[in-house]
Amino acid sequence: MENGDLKNWLNERKITEVECLVPDMTGNARGKIIPADKFIDEGGMRLPETIFLQTVTGEWPDDMDDVVHEADRDMVASPDLSAARMVPWVKDPTAQIIHDCFEPNGKAHELSPRNILKRVIKLYEDEGLQPVVAPEVEFFLVKKNTNPDFPLEPPVGRSGRPETARQSYSIDAVNEFDPLFEDMYDYCDAMGLDVDTLIHESGAAQMEVNFLHGDPLSLADQVFLYKRTMREVAARHDVYVTFMAKPMDGEPGSSMHIHQSLIDQASGKNIFSQDDGSHTDAFMSYIAGLQKYVPASMVFFAPNVNSYRRIMRDESAPINVQWGMDNRTVGLRVPHSTAAATRIENRFAGADSNPYLAIALSLACGYLGMKEKLKPTEMLEGSAYDLPFELPRSLEQALIKLNECEPLKDILGHRFVQAYSSVKTKEYETFFRVISSWEREFLLLNV
């Protein structure tokens, strides 16, 4: 949408309000709701840059003044008109528009996750390449739980009973929540979200949606909006939806697998495959880059203390950086496909990851592999769960690995890495102060 079309776009839809959205570090929406007339006159908004430093608990890092100005200055948020959509669940016609963040001098703001993804995409554009991604997002429907001390439970479906058995790929289990998913598809259609397949995963009331492949920024926007949409849909059906990586004991975790390939802009061909279907040197180096740099990127693929409960042996999540053909035990799976559709599936990211940052880091790892002309390990034929862990086991370990990795810090920007590390360090320290029920049960009288 061109700038000159914004007023017409809003007027044609009789828009009365505009939700001005900025994705934060967690991947949630910050911003303002502005009357449409005022939005047209002002063409954007101002927000304090400290919104990128607030933790998931609402706190602030101790060293925040080392990253942002101590005067708590504003940044300029400008609407991206290609990311303008209706809000389909409200009564009055309302638009939602994702905004990009800039310094007052017009420079892209270094702490914006959306700008980080743009920064990585630009590296590929400078090489004449177009990344293509297709995310797969898993989530749980859960019974409403207003007491955080109580474990989560599956919700009751149309049968009047909650799920108790594993129902992988069950059509009937999905149909238990037909009214909810009908609303989901209606809302996604109204917003132009390219949701393709819906399946039941192996957990109780655990689902997965697949998105059609496309431009990385567009797909990150769509995952960002999809999470927001699903929370609204679930609330309207009196249940919760959670994208936590490991919400329930005894159930599998939820991932956000990222399929990725690279297209040569001049020829339109997938550079991962020869015409005969054999893999190219670029494909091998891309995999090798992921193998080398994923451990230092895990704080983006597993951004919360809960995320590391998903990274367990034999739990459908990778524990090392092995790769293989159609092998679901490895972190880097290469699905069987035609030559044109040759791609790599990054299975490291949890559903709780920020889609902008998870996609950006996956592309950054592959980029470094190609620039350094790295060679991957031998393809794994058997189970990767028979091999040792190669990934960080906690948020604290992941932060150490990131801050030791200069090539990634150079790509992402040292200021951004400092800010992100400060936020996650504060979250870890806040978590570490909590004494768990496990400690009281097993240590109170036994040590």
C-alpha positions as CSV (number, residue, x, y, z in Angstrom):
1,M,0.0,0.0,0.0
2,E,1.4,3.4,-1.0
3,N,1.5,6.2,1.5
4,G,-1.1,8.2,-0.5
5,D,-3.6,5.2,-0.3
6,L,-3.7,5.2,3.5
7,K,-6.5,7.7,3.9
8,N,-8.5,6.0,1.2
9,W,-7.9,2.6,2.8
10,L,-9.2,3.8,6.2
11,N,-12.1,5.7,4.7
12,E,-13.3,2.9,2.5
13,R,-13.5,0.6,5.5
14,K,-15.0,3.4,7.7
15,I,-12.3,2.9,10.2
16,T,-12.9,4.8,13.5
17,E,-9.8,3.7,15.4
18,V,-6.3,2.5,14.7
19,E,-4.3,0.1,16.9
20,C,-0.7,1.2,16.4
21,L,1.4,-1.9,17.2
22,V,5.1,-2.3,17.9
23,P,6.4,-5.8,18.6
24,D,8.5,-5.8,21.8
25,M,11.4,-8.1,22.9
26,T,9.0,-10.9,23.9
27,G,7.1,-10.6,20.6
28,N,4.0,-9.0,22.1
29,A,2.2,-5.9,21.0
30,R,3.0,-2.5,22.5
31,G,1.7,0.8,21.2
32,K,-1.4,3.1,21.2
33,I,-5.0,3.1,20.1
34,I,-5.6,6.4,18.2
35,P,-8.7,7.8,16.6
36,A,-8.5,7.4,12.8
37,D,-8.7,11.1,12.0
38,K,-5.8,11.9,14.4
39,F,-3.8,9.0,13.0
40,I,-4.1,10.3,9.5
41,D,-3.1,13.8,10.6
42,E,-0.1,12.7,12.6
43,G,1.1,9.7,10.4
44,G,2.7,7.9,13.3
45,M,3.4,8.1,17.0
46,R,6.1,8.5,19.6
47,L,6.9,5.8,22.2
48,P,9.6,5.7,24.9
49,E,12.5,3.5,23.7
50,T,12.5,1.8,27.2
51,I,9.5,-0.4,26.1
52,F,12.2,-2.6,24.6
53,L,13.9,-3.0,28.0
54,Q,10.9,-4.0,30.1
55,T,11.0,-7.7,31.2
56,V,8.2,-10.2,30.9
57,T,7.5,-9.6,34.6
58,G,7.2,-5.8,34.1
59,E,10.6,-5.0,35.7
60,W,13.6,-3.1,34.3
61,P,17.3,-4.3,34.0
62,D,19.6,-2.8,36.6
63,D,22.0,-1.6,33.9
64,M,19.2,0.0,31.7
65,D,20.9,3.4,31.6
66,D,23.9,1.8,29.9
67,V,21.7,0.9,26.9
68,V,19.2,3.8,26.6
69,H,19.4,7.4,27.5
70,E,18.8,8.2,31.1
71,A,16.2,10.8,30.2
72,D,13.9,8.1,28.9
73,R,13.7,9.6,25.4
74,D,11.1,8.9,22.8
75,M,11.6,7.1,19.5
76,V,9.5,7.7,16.4
77,A,7.2,4.9,15.3
78,S,6.1,5.0,11.7
79,P,3.4,2.8,10.2
80,D,4.4,0.1,7.7
81,L,1.4,0.3,5.4
82,S,2.1,-3.1,4.0
83,A,1.3,-4.4,7.5
84,A,-2.1,-2.7,7.8
85,R,-5.1,-5.1,8.6
86,M,-8.5,-5.0,10.0
87,V,-9.2,-6.1,13.6
88,P,-12.0,-8.6,12.9
89,W,-13.2,-9.2,16.4
90,V,-14.3,-5.7,17.4
91,K,-17.7,-4.1,16.9
92,D,-16.6,-0.7,15.5
93,P,-14.4,-0.8,12.4
94,T,-10.8,-0.8,13.7
95,A,-7.5,-1.2,11.9
96,Q,-4.3,-2.6,13.3
97,I,-1.0,-1.4,11.7
98,I,2.5,-2.6,12.7
99,H,5.0,0.2,13.1
100,D,8.7,0.4,12.6
101,C,10.8,2.3,15.1
102,F,13.4,5.0,14.3
103,E,15.7,7.4,16.2
104,P,14.7,11.1,16.0
105,N,17.4,11.5,13.2
106,G,15.7,8.9,11.0
107,K,18.0,6.0,11.7
108,A,16.4,2.6,12.3
109,H,16.2,2.0,16.0
110,E,18.8,-0.6,17.1
111,L,16.6,-2.2,19.8
112,S,13.6,-3.0,17.6
113,P,13.2,-6.8,16.9
114,R,11.5,-6.0,13.6
115,N,14.5,-3.9,12.6
116,I,16.8,-6.7,13.5
117,L,15.1,-9.0,11.1
118,K,15.2,-6.3,8.4
119,R,18.9,-6.0,9.1
120,V,19.6,-9.7,8.4
121,I,17.4,-9.7,5.3
122,K,19.4,-6.8,3.9
123,L,22.6,-9.0,4.2
124,Y,21.0,-11.4,1.8
125,E,19.7,-8.8,-0.5
126,D,23.2,-7.4,-0.8
127,E,24.2,-10.9,-2.0
128,G,21.4,-11.0,-4.6
129,L,19.5,-13.6,-2.5
130,Q,15.9,-13.7,-1.2
131,P,15.3,-15.9,1.9
132,V,12.0,-17.8,2.0
133,V,10.6,-19.1,5.3
134,A,7.6,-21.1,6.4
135,P,6.9,-21.2,10.2
136,E,5.0,-24.0,12.0
137,V,3.5,-22.9,15.3
138,E,2.4,-25.3,18.1
139,F,0.2,-24.3,21.1
140,F,-2.0,-25.8,23.8
141,L,-5.6,-25.1,24.5
142,V,-6.0,-25.2,28.3
143,K,-8.8,-24.9,30.8
144,K,-9.0,-21.4,32.4
145,N,-6.6,-21.2,35.3
146,T,-6.6,-18.1,37.5
147,N,-4.4,-19.5,40.2
148,P,-0.7,-19.8,39.0
149,D,0.0,-22.3,41.8
150,F,-2.3,-24.9,40.2
151,P,-1.1,-27.1,37.2
152,L,-2.7,-26.5,33.8
153,E,-5.4,-28.9,32.6
154,P,-6.8,-29.7,29.1
155,P,-10.1,-28.0,28.4
156,V,-13.4,-29.7,27.9
157,G,-14.5,-30.1,24.3
158,R,-17.8,-30.7,22.6
159,S,-18.0,-34.2,24.0
160,G,-18.1,-32.8,27.6
161,R,-14.8,-34.5,28.4
162,P,-11.2,-33.4,28.4
163,E,-8.5,-35.3,26.5
164,T,-6.6,-37.9,28.4
165,A,-4.8,-39.9,25.6
166,R,-2.3,-38.8,23.0
167,Q,-4.2,-37.9,19.8
168,S,-1.5,-37.2,17.2
169,Y,-3.1,-36.1,13.8
170,S,-6.6,-37.0,15.1
171,I,-9.3,-35.2,13.1
172,D,-12.0,-36.0,15.7
173,A,-9.8,-34.5,18.5
174,V,-9.5,-31.2,16.5
175,N,-13.3,-31.3,15.9
176,E,-13.8,-31.2,19.6
177,F,-13.1,-27.5,19.3
178,D,-14.7,-26.8,15.9
179,P,-16.5,-23.6,16.9
180,L,-13.2,-22.1,18.2
181,F,-11.3,-23.0,15.1
182,E,-14.0,-21.8,12.8
183,D,-13.6,-18.4,14.4
184,M,-9.8,-18.7,14.1
185,Y,-10.0,-19.3,10.3
186,D,-12.6,-16.5,9.9
187,Y,-10.3,-14.0,11.7
188,C,-7.2,-15.2,9.8
189,D,-9.0,-14.8,6.5
190,A,-10.2,-11.3,7.4
191,M,-6.6,-10.3,8.2
192,G,-5.0,-12.1,5.2
193,L,-2.9,-14.4,7.4
194,D,-1.6,-17.3,5.3
195,V,-2.6,-20.1,7.7
196,D,-2.5,-23.3,5.8
197,T,-2.8,-26.6,7.7
198,L,-4.2,-27.3,11.1
199,I,-3.3,-30.5,12.9
200,H,-3.6,-32.1,16.3
201,E,-0.2,-32.6,17.9
202,S,0.8,-35.3,20.4
203,G,-0.1,-33.4,23.5
204,A,-3.5,-33.1,25.2
205,A,-5.3,-30.4,23.2
206,Q,-2.1,-29.4,21.6
207,M,-2.4,-28.1,18.0
208,E,-0.2,-26.9,15.2
209,V,-0.8,-24.4,12.4
210,N,1.4,-24.2,9.3
211,F,1.9,-21.0,7.4
212,L,2.5,-20.9,3.6
213,H,6.1,-20.1,2.7
214,G,7.0,-16.5,1.8
215,D,9.0,-13.4,2.7
216,P,10.5,-13.6,6.2
217,L,9.3,-10.2,7.4
218,S,5.7,-10.9,6.2
219,L,5.7,-14.3,7.9
220,A,7.1,-12.9,11.2
221,D,4.3,-10.3,11.1
222,Q,1.8,-13.0,10.5
223,V,3.0,-15.1,13.4
224,F,3.0,-12.0,15.6
225,L,-0.6,-11.3,14.7
226,Y,-1.6,-14.9,14.8
227,K,-0.6,-15.3,18.5
228,R,-2.6,-12.1,19.3
229,T,-5.6,-13.5,17.3
230,M,-5.5,-16.9,19.0
231,R,-5.6,-15.3,22.5
232,E,-8.6,-13.4,21.5
233,V,-10.4,-16.4,20.0
234,A,-9.6,-18.5,23.1
235,A,-11.0,-15.9,25.4
236,R,-14.2,-15.8,23.4
237,H,-14.6,-19.5,23.9
238,D,-13.8,-19.3,27.7
239,V,-10.5,-21.2,27.5
240,Y,-6.8,-20.1,27.4
241,V,-4.3,-20.6,24.6
242,T,-0.7,-20.8,25.6
243,F,2.5,-20.6,23.5
244,M,4.7,-21.5,26.5
245,A,7.4,-23.9,25.4
246,K,6.6,-26.5,28.1
247,P,3.3,-25.6,29.9
248,M,2.5,-29.0,31.4
249,D,4.4,-31.8,33.1
250,G,4.1,-35.1,31.3
251,E,3.2,-33.4,27.9
252,P,5.5,-32.5,25.0
253,G,6.7,-29.0,24.5
254,S,5.5,-26.6,21.8
255,S,7.8,-25.5,19.0
256,M,8.0,-23.0,16.2
257,H,9.8,-24.9,13.4
258,I,11.2,-22.7,10.7
259,H,11.5,-24.0,7.1
260,Q,14.0,-21.9,5.1
261,S,15.4,-21.8,1.6
262,L,17.2,-19.2,-0.5
263,I,16.2,-17.9,-4.0
264,D,18.7,-16.3,-6.4
265,Q,17.0,-13.0,-7.3
266,A,18.4,-13.0,-10.9
267,S,17.4,-16.6,-11.9
268,G,14.6,-17.3,-9.4
269,K,16.1,-20.6,-8.6
270,N,16.6,-22.3,-5.2
271,I,20.3,-22.1,-4.5
272,F,20.2,-25.1,-2.2
273,S,19.7,-27.6,-5.0
274,Q,21.1,-28.5,-8.4
275,D,18.7,-29.3,-11.2
276,D,19.2,-33.0,-10.6
277,G,18.2,-32.6,-6.9
278,S,21.7,-32.9,-5.4
279,H,22.6,-30.4,-2.7
280,T,24.8,-27.5,-3.5
281,D,27.9,-26.1,-1.6
282,A,25.7,-23.2,-0.4
283,F,23.3,-25.7,1.1
284,M,26.1,-27.5,3.0
285,S,27.6,-24.3,4.2
286,Y,24.2,-23.0,5.4
287,I,23.7,-26.2,7.5
288,A,27.2,-25.9,8.8
289,G,26.6,-22.3,9.8
290,L,23.5,-23.4,11.8
291,Q,25.5,-26.1,13.4
292,K,28.2,-23.7,14.5
293,Y,26.1,-20.8,15.6
294,V,22.9,-22.2,16.9
295,P,24.3,-22.9,20.4
296,A,25.1,-19.2,20.7
297,S,21.7,-18.3,19.3
298,M,19.7,-20.5,21.7
299,V,18.7,-17.5,23.9
300,F,16.6,-16.3,21.0
301,F,15.2,-19.8,20.1
302,A,14.6,-20.6,23.8
303,P,14.2,-17.1,25.3
304,N,12.6,-17.9,28.7
305,V,13.5,-20.0,31.8
306,N,10.6,-22.3,30.9
307,S,12.0,-22.8,27.3
308,Y,14.7,-25.2,28.5
309,R,12.3,-27.7,29.9
310,R,11.4,-28.5,26.3
311,I,15.0,-29.3,25.3
312,M,14.9,-32.9,26.6
313,R,16.0,-36.2,25.3
314,D,13.3,-38.2,23.5
315,E,10.8,-35.4,23.8
316,S,10.4,-34.4,20.1
317,A,12.8,-31.5,20.6
318,P,16.5,-31.4,19.5
319,I,19.3,-31.7,22.1
320,N,22.2,-31.2,19.7
321,V,23.1,-29.8,16.2
322,Q,23.0,-32.9,14.1
323,W,21.3,-32.8,10.7
324,G,19.6,-35.5,8.6
325,M,17.2,-36.3,5.8
326,D,13.6,-36.6,7.0
327,N,14.9,-37.3,10.5
328,R,12.8,-35.8,13.3
329,T,15.3,-36.5,16.1
330,V,17.8,-33.9,14.7
331,G,17.7,-30.2,15.1
332,L,18.2,-29.6,11.4
333,R,15.9,-31.7,9.3
334,V,15.9,-31.8,5.5
335,P,12.4,-32.9,4.3
336,H,12.0,-35.0,1.2
337,S,11.0,-32.6,-1.6
338,T,11.5,-31.6,-5.2
339,A,14.6,-29.8,-6.2
340,A,12.8,-26.4,-6.3
341,A,11.4,-26.9,-2.8
342,T,14.7,-28.0,-1.1
343,R,14.8,-26.5,2.3
344,I,16.1,-26.8,5.9
345,E,13.8,-27.1,8.9
346,N,15.2,-25.5,12.0
347,R,13.6,-27.4,14.9
348,F,15.2,-25.5,17.7
349,A,12.8,-22.6,18.3
350,G,10.1,-22.9,20.8
351,A,6.6,-21.5,20.3
352,D,7.4,-18.9,23.0
353,S,10.2,-17.3,20.8
354,N,9.8,-13.9,19.3
355,P,9.2,-14.7,15.6
356,Y,11.2,-11.7,14.3
357,L,14.2,-12.7,16.3
358,A,13.9,-16.5,15.8
359,I,13.7,-16.1,12.0
360,A,16.5,-13.4,12.1
361,L,18.9,-15.7,14.0
362,S,18.2,-18.7,11.9
363,L,19.0,-16.7,8.8
364,A,22.0,-15.1,10.4
365,C,23.5,-18.5,11.3
366,G,23.1,-19.8,7.8
367,Y,24.5,-16.5,6.4
368,L,27.7,-16.8,8.5
369,G,28.1,-20.4,7.4
370,M,28.0,-19.4,3.7
371,K,30.4,-16.4,4.2
372,E,32.8,-18.6,6.1
373,K,32.4,-21.5,3.6
374,L,31.9,-24.0,6.5
375,K,31.5,-27.7,6.1
376,P,28.8,-29.6,8.0
377,T,29.2,-32.9,9.9
378,E,28.2,-36.1,8.3
379,M,24.5,-36.6,7.8
380,L,23.0,-38.5,10.7
381,E,21.0,-41.7,9.8
382,G,20.0,-42.8,13.3
383,S,18.6,-41.1,16.4
384,A,20.2,-37.9,17.6
385,Y,19.0,-38.7,21.0
386,D,21.7,-41.4,21.3
387,L,24.3,-38.6,21.1
388,P,25.3,-36.1,23.8
389,F,23.7,-32.7,24.4
390,E,25.3,-29.8,22.5
391,L,22.9,-27.0,23.5
392,P,22.8,-24.8,26.5
393,R,20.7,-26.3,29.3
394,S,19.5,-23.0,30.9
395,L,18.9,-19.4,30.1
396,E,22.0,-18.4,32.0
397,Q,24.2,-20.8,29.9
398,A,22.6,-19.5,26.7
399,L,23.4,-15.9,27.6
400,I,27.0,-16.7,28.2
401,K,27.3,-18.4,24.8
402,L,25.7,-15.4,23.0
403,N,28.0,-12.9,24.6
404,E,31.1,-14.9,23.7
405,C,30.1,-15.0,20.0
406,E,31.5,-11.9,18.2
407,P,30.2,-12.8,14.7
408,L,26.6,-12.8,15.9
409,K,27.0,-9.7,17.9
410,D,28.4,-7.9,14.8
411,I,25.4,-8.9,12.8
412,L,22.8,-8.1,15.4
413,G,24.5,-5.0,16.7
414,H,26.4,-4.8,20.0
415,R,23.8,-2.4,21.6
416,F,20.9,-4.8,20.8
417,V,22.8,-7.8,22.2
418,Q,23.6,-5.8,25.4
419,A,19.9,-4.7,25.8
420,Y,18.5,-8.2,25.1
421,S,21.1,-9.8,27.5
422,S,20.1,-7.2,30.2
423,V,16.4,-8.1,29.9
424,K,17.0,-11.8,30.0
425,T,19.5,-11.6,32.8
426,K,16.9,-9.7,34.9
427,E,14.2,-12.3,34.1
428,Y,16.5,-15.1,35.1
429,E,17.4,-13.4,38.4
430,T,13.8,-12.8,39.2
431,F,13.0,-16.4,38.5
432,F,15.9,-17.6,40.6
433,R,14.5,-15.9,43.7
434,V,11.4,-18.1,43.6
435,I,11.5,-21.2,45.7
436,S,9.5,-24.0,44.0
437,S,7.1,-26.5,45.3
438,W,9.6,-29.3,44.3
439,E,12.2,-27.8,46.6
440,R,9.8,-27.7,49.5
441,E,8.5,-31.2,48.8
442,F,11.9,-33.0,48.5
443,L,14.4,-30.8,50.4
444,L,12.5,-29.4,53.3
445,L,12.9,-32.4,55.6
446,N,15.4,-34.5,53.7
447,V,18.6,-32.4,53.6
